[in-house]
Amino acid sequence: MTIIMPRSHHLLLLLAVLLLLLPSGTASGKIDQVFYIYETSETSEPPYIAAAIRQLDDLGLDARAFDADRDNQNLQPAIAAARAAGLPSLVLLSDYSVVRAIEPPADVEGFLEAVN
């Protein structure tokens, strides 16, 4: 049995399939989480990190610093991205999806720029 649909329905069906296939963070693309991930056995958290996290929190972002060995399933994609980029890393997320992992900026202003 063949179903014949008007062209406009083909486009709607294609759009629906594409929306289902998009990763969850792709729709908004707005950074809403910022994680500074490091290896405590190899480095210590630089003093400016706490100031950067406070400023990012003040902007309404979920900003945290933590060890790469943290045992939390929700954080595993971010930790994997940080390890792949090289520790320490700054991991930027949108809707719980990793957008990118970068080398951490050297100062608070760099953190603010990385989010924009």
N, C-alpha and C positions, 0 to 999 in steps of 0.2 A: 504494500500500500504506500503510495507516494502522497505526501502532504504538500500542497502548493500554498505558499504564503506570499503576500505582497512584499515588495522590496523594503518598505518601511519596517516590516516585521523582521526581516533579515538583519537590518541594522540594530534594531532593539535587542534581538537575540545575541548578536555579536557583542554589543555593549554589555549585556548582562553576563556573558561568559567572561569577558575581560575583567569586569569588576570582581567576579568571584576568584579570578586567578591572581589578582594583585596582592602583594604582601600587605599586611595590616598597616604598616607605617607609611606606605606610599601615598595614600590619599591626601593627608595634610602636609607632610614633609616638614612640619614645624618641630624644631628641637624642643623636647619637654623634659628630658633627663640628661644629666651630664655626670659621668662617673670617672674619677681619677683612680685608676687601678694600678697597683704597684706590688712588688714582691718585698715584704718586710724583711726577709732574710738577706736581701741584697742591697736595699736602699731604705732610707727613711723618708718620711713625708716632708717635703720642703715647707718652711714656715708660711710662705705665701698661699699655700693650698687652702688652709682654713679660711683665710680672708676671701679668697676667690669663691669658695663654696658658700660662704655667708652672702656675698653679693649676688650670686646666682639664685640662691634661695629667696632673697629679697625680690628678685625679678619673677618669682613664681615657678621656678624650675625645681625639679627634684635633683639636687646635686649632692653627691656623696664621694668620699674617698674610702677605699677599702683594699685589703690584701687580695691578691689573685687566688689565694687558696681558700677563700671564703666558701663555705658549703651552703649554698642557697641555689636551688634549681632555677628560680626566676632570674638569677643573675648570670647563669651559665653562658647565654649567647654573648653578653657583654664581655665576660671574662675571656671567652674564646677569641673574640675579636681583638681584645687587648693583647693576648698572647701572640696572636698572628702578626700584629703590628709591632710587637716588641714592647716589653715592660720597661719602665712605666708607660702607660698610655692614657690618653683622654678619650673616652668613648662617648659619642653623642648618639642619642636615641630619639626616636619619634614614635609615639604610640607603642612603646615597648619593643620596637624593632631597631636594630643597630643601623644607623645611617653611615657612620664612619668612625674609625679609630685613628687617632693621630698622635704624634709626639706631643707631650704636654708643653704648652707655652711656658715661657720663662718668668712670667709675671701675671698679676691679676688682670691687667688690661688685655693681655693675650687670651686669657680664658673668655673674657667677655666678647672679644672679636671672634673667637672660634665658634661661638654659639650663633652668631649672626650670619 
